Each structure stands twice: as structure tokens, then as C-alpha cells.
């Protein structure tokens, strides 16, 4: 299969820093049409430079092939990492937990916390999520203006995570949220604030582990009714998890809350600005449960908060018409799959009335499908009801400022104004 000539080099960090999502989509549209699987030089990174002699990588660009690769975990492994950079094993295992394992260990570790995210428990959590959404809007609605990226979008998932893990309000909770943000911000020079990228990521990951170890010691001595206690007490074939393994759970889930729900909220507020007829439709039907569910799905599809994840080929294989070799790196371009014209009608339009929305914003399916998807959906529905019922004339001031990144589709500033609530 021929490889398409593209107008922009997706391996270049400038492609992600200097072009808008819509501009980048022009390149991915060509790839989907001409090279559903494309070959590229090693991805540029501020974190770790590719080793000398590093192989090119494969980009999987269509919805169908992303799903197929995601579900074939025997061929496309997560155990070598989900980022294109080759992290040391101690960093991978210490900060990314079960997401960088394969069966059978992945199934065992994932199963430990799966019960926290089952539909039954989500129904129990729905009241708490709604209460947190209301509290945050209580805080900002009287202000009349704010940077919503930090005062709202960051706070809601961060507080929900802290509640699940029993981290009380205060300085420690704020530090956890900041560390989670740092783990996703290492590619952005402004947010690095003079630090090296690997230093920022490593400091944040190890600090989260330190916080977790202190909390783990307390839970082992005095168990509480929270997810951290549950993980500490969980039994595996080898007995209970070691403290470092519990700490890795903690680091992974704190970062996951920041990477996905936070940025989806921010993007959707901006998308309502770009598609005002959709905002009017939502406000006119804000109590419609079905429309709320459709909004949550479209919010994730359109935002695609994770642009890609990596897999590593375990054996020589022909896949999608190309010959892949064992050890090859593969990028699952979720940002491309969520704009696939073969799957979505009018994919470049934000449409909250989509009744069928088979997006890959939570992954392409299979055992690595996002475990917190149900929690994210509940959170999105709750916060959009609060915002658009209590701050109905909210408008974004200027243009949001986006994270310079090729992994997380982040919003680092989103200034808005509204009539203050009295």
C-alpha cells in the first residue's frame, strides 16, 4: 500500500503546536483516504529524544483499523508503554499501573478497581457528582468572569478523584491536582516554566507516589470507606498488592481524571460558542435525559481529549495491507478515527443530537477501553446542566489557549464572562 504524501509532517512537534485541530484534520483526512496505515519518522518529543537508529512508526488512521488493533492485544501490546517515548521500566510501572500491562496481569489488576465503576456504583455516585458540580458552580457563578480551565474544568474531576480516594480538601488535594496536570503538561514550554520535560513528568509522578504511600500507610492501619482502602485490601493470586503497586494505581487514575474529563468540559464550552445553535438546543431541553446522554458522547467525540496512544507489535504480521515487524511502534490516532467520514455523518460538525455515536474517545474497545467512561459521562451531564441552567448567557472571551502537546488535547486557558448570579 502506498504511503500518502502529506502537507504537514505529523512527526514534527510543530505540527501539533502551530496548527489548529481543524488544520491537522486536513492531513489526517488525506491519510484516511490514501493511507489508512501510514509510516512516519520517529515522533519528535521534548521528553525523550529517540534513540539512535530508532525505527519509523506506523500510524493507524481509520476508525475501523483503530478498533481492530485495539481489540487484538496479542499482536498490539501495551506492555512497552502507551506513549511513543521509551520510558525506563521503573517510570512506566510506577506511574501507569495496569494500563501498561497485558493479559493475564492486566485483567487481574483492572478487576481490582472495576467494581468501583460498575453501573450500580455509578448510580450511587450520581448524587455525589451532581453535588460537586453544583458546589463548583456555586463558587464561580457569582463572579461574572473567570478562567474556566482552572476554576471549573480542572476542579470538578480533580475533586471527584480526591473524594474517591479519600483525599480531604486542602493543600494536599490541590497538590494532587497540580501533579496530575504536570504529568500531562511536559510538552508545553510555558507550563514547564524552565524545567526539563522529563524532570517535570518525573517529579510529578514520584510526588504522587509519595502522597499515595503516606495515605496507604494510614489506610492499612485505619481502613476507610474509599477506593484507596479497597485497592489496599484487594486480593490477587499473589496476595495483596505491594505499596508501590497501589501508588501506581493512584498516579494513573489521578492523571486520567485530569487528561480526559477536564479537557472535554473545556472543549465543549468552546464548541457551544462555535456552534451556538447547539447551545440553544441544549438550553431549551436541559432536563431531557436522552439529549444529555447524546451531549456527553458528542462532547468526547468532538474533543478527543487523548489524541493517540501507542501499541507495540509483538510479532511479524500483515495488518491493514502493510507488513509490520515485531517491535514496531504503532500510534492509534483517535483524533483521526473520531473524524472518519465512513463512520460519522458530517464529522466536522458538533451535533448533540447524534443518536448513534461510535466514537473512540474512550479507546477503540477491547480490554483497554477506558474504565472510567461511565464516571466521565455522568460528570459531563451534571456539569453541563449546572453551567447552562445557572449561567445561561455565558460566553467565551477571545480564543482559548491550547496545550502544546501531541498526546493530550488540552485547554490551558478558557476565559469567559456571564451575568453574575445573585
C-alpha positions as CSV (number, residue, x, y, z in Angstrom):
1,X,0.0,0.0,0.0
2,X,1.4,3.4,-1.0
3,X,2.1,6.0,1.7
4,X,0.3,9.3,1.2
5,X,2.3,12.5,0.7
6,X,1.0,14.8,3.4
7,X,1.2,18.6,3.6
8,X,2.5,18.6,7.1
9,X,4.8,16.2,8.9
10,X,2.8,14.7,11.8
11,X,6.1,13.6,13.4
12,X,7.1,17.2,13.8
13,X,6.2,18.8,17.1
14,X,5.4,22.0,15.2
15,X,2.6,20.2,13.5
16,X,0.9,19.9,16.9
17,X,2.0,23.2,18.3
18,X,1.4,25.5,15.4
19,X,-1.7,24.1,13.6
20,X,-5.3,24.0,14.9
21,X,-7.2,20.8,15.3
22,X,-9.1,21.5,12.1
23,X,-5.9,22.2,10.2
24,X,-4.4,19.0,11.4
25,X,-7.5,17.2,10.4
26,X,-6.9,18.1,6.7
27,X,-3.8,15.9,6.9
28,X,-5.5,13.1,8.7
29,X,-8.3,13.2,6.1
30,X,-5.8,12.6,3.4
31,X,-4.2,9.7,5.3
32,X,-7.6,8.1,5.9
33,X,-8.4,8.3,2.2
34,X,-4.9,7.3,0.8
35,X,-3.0,5.6,3.6
36,X,-5.2,4.1,6.3
37,X,-2.0,2.9,7.8
38,X,0.9,5.3,7.2
39,X,4.6,5.2,8.0
40,X,6.4,8.1,9.7
41,X,9.8,9.0,11.1
42,X,10.1,8.9,14.9
43,X,7.8,11.3,16.7
44,X,9.6,14.5,17.9
45,X,9.5,14.8,21.7
46,X,10.5,17.3,24.4
47,X,10.5,14.4,26.9
48,X,12.9,11.8,25.5
49,X,14.8,12.0,22.2
50,X,14.5,8.9,20.0
51,X,17.4,6.5,20.5
52,X,20.0,6.4,17.7
53,X,18.7,4.1,14.9
54,X,15.1,4.3,16.2
55,X,12.6,2.8,13.8
56,X,9.9,4.7,12.0
57,X,6.4,4.2,13.4
58,X,3.1,3.2,11.9
59,X,0.1,5.5,12.2
60,X,-3.4,3.8,12.3
61,X,-5.8,6.4,10.9
62,X,-9.2,4.9,10.3
63,X,-11.9,4.1,12.8
64,X,-12.2,0.5,11.7
65,X,-8.5,-0.2,12.0
66,X,-8.1,1.6,15.3
67,X,-10.9,-0.7,16.7
68,X,-9.4,-3.8,15.2
69,X,-5.9,-3.1,16.6
70,X,-7.3,-2.1,20.0
71,X,-9.0,-5.5,20.3
72,X,-6.1,-7.6,19.2
73,X,-3.9,-7.2,22.3
74,X,-1.9,-10.3,21.5
75,X,-0.5,-8.5,18.4
76,X,-0.6,-4.9,19.7
77,X,0.8,-4.8,23.2
78,X,0.6,-2.1,25.8
79,X,3.3,-3.5,28.0
80,X,6.1,-1.4,26.5
81,X,4.3,1.8,27.1
82,X,1.4,3.9,25.8
83,X,3.5,7.0,24.9
84,X,5.8,7.0,21.9
85,X,8.8,7.6,24.1
86,X,10.6,4.6,25.6
87,X,10.4,5.3,29.3
88,X,12.5,3.4,31.7
89,X,10.6,0.5,33.2
90,X,10.6,1.9,36.7
91,X,8.8,5.1,35.4
92,X,6.3,3.1,33.3
93,X,5.4,0.7,36.1
94,X,5.5,3.4,38.8
95,X,3.1,5.8,37.2
96,X,0.9,4.0,34.7
97,X,-0.2,0.8,36.5
98,X,-2.4,-1.7,34.7
99,X,-2.7,0.4,31.6
100,X,0.9,-0.8,30.6
101,X,0.2,-4.5,31.2
102,X,-1.3,-7.2,29.0
103,X,-3.3,-10.3,29.9
104,X,-3.4,-12.0,32.3
105,X,-1.9,-9.4,34.6
106,X,-3.9,-6.6,33.1
107,X,-7.2,-8.4,33.7
108,X,-6.3,-9.1,37.3
109,X,-5.2,-5.5,38.1
110,X,-8.0,-3.8,36.3
111,X,-10.5,-6.1,38.0
112,X,-9.4,-4.7,41.4
113,X,-11.0,-1.3,40.8
114,X,-13.6,-2.3,38.2
115,X,-16.3,-2.7,40.8
116,X,-15.9,1.0,41.6
117,X,-17.1,1.9,38.1
118,X,-19.9,-0.6,37.5
119,X,-23.4,0.8,36.6
120,X,-24.7,0.0,40.1
121,X,-22.0,2.1,41.8
122,X,-22.3,4.8,39.2
123,X,-25.9,5.2,40.3
124,X,-24.7,5.6,43.8
125,X,-22.1,8.1,42.8
126,X,-24.5,10.2,40.7
127,X,-25.7,12.2,43.7
128,X,-22.2,13.0,44.7
129,X,-21.2,14.0,41.2
130,X,-24.2,16.3,40.9
131,X,-23.4,17.8,44.4
132,X,-19.8,18.5,43.4
133,X,-20.9,20.1,40.1
134,X,-23.4,22.3,42.0
135,X,-20.7,23.3,44.5
136,X,-18.2,24.4,41.9
137,X,-20.8,26.5,40.0
138,X,-21.9,27.9,43.4
139,X,-18.3,29.2,43.7
140,X,-17.9,30.7,40.3
141,X,-21.4,31.8,39.2
142,X,-21.4,35.0,41.4
143,X,-18.1,36.1,39.8
144,X,-19.3,37.0,36.4
145,X,-16.0,36.2,34.8
146,X,-13.2,33.6,35.2
147,X,-10.7,31.4,33.5
148,X,-12.9,28.3,33.4
149,X,-10.0,26.0,32.5
150,X,-8.6,26.3,36.1
151,X,-11.6,27.4,38.2
152,X,-14.1,24.8,36.8
153,X,-12.8,22.3,34.3
154,X,-9.8,21.3,36.4
155,X,-11.6,21.4,39.7
156,X,-14.5,19.1,39.1
157,X,-12.7,15.9,38.0
158,X,-9.9,16.6,40.5
159,X,-12.3,16.9,43.4
160,X,-14.2,13.8,42.3
161,X,-10.9,11.8,42.2
162,X,-9.9,13.1,45.6
163,X,-13.2,12.1,47.1
164,X,-13.0,8.6,45.6
165,X,-9.5,8.1,47.1
166,X,-10.3,9.9,50.4
167,X,-8.0,12.9,50.0
168,X,-9.6,15.7,52.1
169,X,-10.0,19.3,50.9
170,X,-6.9,21.5,51.4
171,X,-3.3,21.9,50.2
172,X,-2.7,18.2,49.7
173,X,-5.7,17.9,47.4
174,X,-4.6,20.9,45.4
175,X,-1.1,19.4,45.1
176,X,-2.5,16.1,43.8
177,X,-4.4,18.1,41.1
178,X,-1.3,20.0,40.2
179,X,0.8,16.9,39.9
180,X,-1.8,15.3,37.7
181,X,-1.7,18.4,35.5
182,X,2.1,18.3,35.3
183,X,2.1,14.7,34.1
184,X,0.2,15.9,31.0
185,X,1.9,19.3,30.5
186,X,5.5,18.3,30.0
187,X,5.4,19.1,26.3
188,X,4.3,22.7,26.9
189,X,7.2,25.1,27.3
190,X,5.1,27.7,29.1
191,X,3.8,25.3,31.7
192,X,7.2,23.6,32.2
193,X,8.3,27.0,33.5
194,X,12.0,26.4,32.9
195,X,12.1,22.7,33.9
196,X,13.1,20.0,31.6
197,X,10.2,17.9,30.3
198,X,11.4,14.6,31.9
199,X,12.1,16.5,35.1
200,X,8.5,17.8,35.3
201,X,6.9,14.5,34.4
202,X,9.2,12.5,36.8
203,X,8.8,14.9,39.7
204,X,5.0,14.9,39.4
205,X,4.8,11.1,39.1
206,X,7.1,10.4,42.1
207,X,5.4,13.1,44.2
208,X,2.0,11.4,43.5
209,X,3.6,8.1,44.6
210,X,4.9,9.7,47.8
211,X,1.5,11.1,48.6
212,X,0.0,7.8,47.9
213,X,2.5,5.9,50.1
214,X,1.6,8.1,53.1
215,X,-2.1,7.6,52.5
216,X,-1.6,3.8,52.0
217,X,0.2,3.5,55.4
218,X,-2.7,5.3,57.0
219,X,-5.3,3.1,55.3
220,X,-3.6,-0.1,56.2
221,X,-3.6,1.0,59.9
222,X,-7.1,2.6,59.8
223,X,-9.3,1.5,56.8
224,X,-11.8,3.9,55.4
225,X,-14.8,3.8,53.1
226,X,-12.9,4.9,50.0
227,X,-11.3,3.4,46.8
228,X,-7.8,3.6,48.2
229,X,-8.7,1.3,51.1
230,X,-10.4,-1.0,48.6
231,X,-7.2,-1.3,46.5
232,X,-5.1,-1.8,49.6
233,X,-7.2,-4.7,50.7
234,X,-7.8,-6.3,47.3
235,X,-6.6,-9.9,46.9
236,X,-4.7,-11.1,43.8
237,X,-3.3,-14.5,43.1
238,X,-0.1,-13.3,44.9
239,X,-1.9,-11.8,47.9
240,X,-2.5,-8.1,48.4
241,X,-0.7,-5.5,46.2
242,X,2.6,-4.1,47.3
243,X,2.5,-0.4,48.3
244,X,4.3,0.7,45.2
245,X,1.6,-1.0,43.1
246,X,-1.2,0.7,44.9
247,X,0.7,4.0,44.4
248,X,0.9,3.4,40.7
249,X,-2.9,3.0,40.7
250,X,-3.2,6.3,42.4
251,X,-0.9,8.1,40.0
252,X,-2.6,6.6,36.9
253,X,-6.2,7.4,38.0
254,X,-5.3,11.0,39.1
255,X,-3.7,11.7,35.8
256,X,-6.6,10.0,33.9
257,X,-9.2,12.3,35.5
258,X,-7.2,15.3,34.5
259,X,-6.5,14.2,31.0
260,X,-10.0,13.3,29.9
261,X,-13.0,14.8,31.6
262,X,-11.3,18.1,32.4
263,X,-10.4,18.9,28.8
264,X,-13.6,17.6,27.4
265,X,-15.5,20.0,29.6
266,X,-13.4,22.9,28.4
267,X,-13.6,22.0,24.7
268,X,-17.3,21.6,24.9
269,X,-17.8,25.1,26.4
270,X,-15.8,26.4,23.4
271,X,-17.7,24.2,21.0
272,X,-21.0,25.6,22.2
273,X,-19.6,29.0,21.4
274,X,-18.6,27.8,17.9
275,X,-21.9,26.1,17.3
276,X,-24.5,28.4,19.0
277,X,-27.5,26.6,17.6
278,X,-26.4,23.5,19.6
279,X,-26.1,25.6,22.8
280,X,-29.7,26.9,22.2
281,X,-30.9,23.4,21.7
282,X,-29.3,22.2,24.9
283,X,-30.6,25.0,27.0
284,X,-34.1,24.5,25.6
285,X,-34.0,20.8,26.5
286,X,-31.7,20.8,29.5
287,X,-33.7,18.3,31.5
288,X,-34.0,15.8,28.6
289,X,-32.1,12.8,29.8
290,X,-31.6,11.3,26.3
291,X,-30.2,14.6,24.9
292,X,-27.9,14.7,28.0
293,X,-26.6,11.3,27.1
294,X,-26.1,12.3,23.5
295,X,-24.3,15.5,24.5
296,X,-21.9,13.6,26.7
297,X,-20.9,11.3,23.8
298,X,-20.6,14.1,21.3
299,X,-18.6,16.1,23.7
300,X,-16.0,13.3,24.0
301,X,-16.0,12.6,20.2
302,X,-15.5,16.2,19.2
303,X,-12.9,17.0,21.9
304,X,-11.0,13.7,21.6
305,X,-9.0,14.5,24.8
306,X,-6.4,11.9,24.1
307,X,-5.1,12.3,20.6
308,X,-3.3,9.0,20.4
309,X,-2.0,6.1,22.4
310,X,0.8,3.7,21.4
311,X,1.0,0.0,20.9
312,X,4.0,-2.2,20.2
313,X,3.8,-5.1,17.6
314,X,4.6,-8.4,19.3
315,X,5.2,-10.5,16.1
316,X,5.7,-10.1,12.4
317,X,2.2,-9.5,11.0
318,X,0.3,-8.3,7.9
319,X,-2.2,-5.8,9.1
320,X,-4.3,-3.4,7.0
321,X,-2.3,-4.2,3.9
322,X,1.1,-3.5,5.4
323,X,3.8,-5.7,6.7
324,X,4.7,-4.9,10.3
325,X,7.7,-6.3,12.2
326,X,7.9,-7.4,15.8
327,X,9.0,-4.3,17.9
328,X,7.4,-1.8,15.6
329,X,5.7,1.1,17.3
330,X,2.1,1.9,16.3
331,X,0.1,5.1,17.0
332,X,-3.7,4.7,17.3
333,X,-4.8,8.2,16.1
334,X,-8.1,8.6,18.0
335,X,-8.3,12.2,16.7
336,X,-8.5,10.8,13.2
337,X,-10.8,7.9,14.0
338,X,-13.3,10.4,15.5
339,X,-13.5,12.3,12.2
340,X,-13.8,9.3,10.0
341,X,-16.3,10.1,7.2
342,X,-17.0,6.4,6.8
343,X,-18.5,6.3,10.3
344,X,-19.8,9.8,11.1
345,X,-22.1,11.9,9.1
346,X,-20.8,15.5,9.0
347,X,-17.9,14.6,11.2
348,X,-16.6,18.2,11.5
349,X,-19.9,19.4,12.9
350,X,-20.6,19.4,16.7
351,X,-24.0,17.8,16.8
352,X,-25.5,16.8,20.2
353,X,-28.5,15.1,18.5
354,X,-26.3,12.2,17.1
355,X,-28.3,9.1,18.1
356,X,-25.5,6.6,17.1
357,X,-22.1,7.8,18.2
358,X,-19.4,5.0,18.0
359,X,-16.5,7.3,18.8
360,X,-13.1,6.1,20.0
361,X,-12.7,8.9,22.6
362,X,-12.5,6.3,25.3
363,X,-10.3,4.0,23.3
364,X,-11.1,1.6,20.4
365,X,-12.6,-1.1,22.6
366,X,-11.2,-4.3,23.9
367,X,-9.7,-4.8,27.4
368,X,-8.1,-1.4,27.5
369,X,-11.3,0.5,27.0
370,X,-11.5,3.4,29.4
371,X,-12.6,2.0,32.8
372,X,-13.9,5.5,33.9
373,X,-16.1,6.1,30.9
374,X,-19.3,5.8,32.9
375,X,-18.0,8.2,35.5
376,X,-17.0,10.6,32.8
377,X,-20.4,10.5,31.2
378,X,-22.1,11.2,34.5
379,X,-19.8,14.1,35.2
380,X,-20.2,15.7,31.8
381,X,-24.0,15.6,32.0
382,X,-24.0,17.0,35.5
383,X,-21.7,19.9,34.9
384,X,-23.4,21.0,31.6
385,X,-26.8,21.0,33.3
386,X,-25.4,23.3,36.1
387,X,-23.5,25.7,33.8
388,X,-26.2,26.3,31.2
389,X,-29.1,26.5,33.5
390,X,-27.4,28.9,36.0
391,X,-25.1,30.8,33.7
392,X,-27.3,30.9,30.6
393,X,-25.6,33.9,28.9
394,X,-22.1,32.5,29.4
395,X,-19.7,33.4,26.5
396,X,-16.1,32.7,25.8
397,X,-13.9,35.8,25.7
398,X,-11.4,35.7,22.9
399,X,-9.9,32.3,21.8
400,X,-8.9,29.5,24.2
401,X,-5.3,28.7,24.6
402,X,-4.5,25.1,23.9
403,X,-1.8,22.8,25.4
404,X,1.2,22.3,23.1
405,X,1.1,18.5,23.0
406,X,0.7,15.6,20.7
407,X,-0.8,13.2,23.3
408,X,-3.3,15.3,25.3
409,X,-5.7,17.6,23.5
410,X,-5.7,20.1,26.4
411,X,-7.1,23.6,27.1
412,X,-4.9,25.6,29.4
413,X,-6.9,28.9,29.4
414,X,-10.6,29.5,28.7
415,X,-11.7,32.9,29.7
416,X,-15.4,33.5,29.9
417,X,-18.0,36.1,31.0
418,X,-21.6,35.8,32.2
419,X,-24.2,37.8,34.2
420,X,-23.2,37.2,37.9
421,X,-25.6,35.0,39.8
422,X,-27.2,36.9,42.7
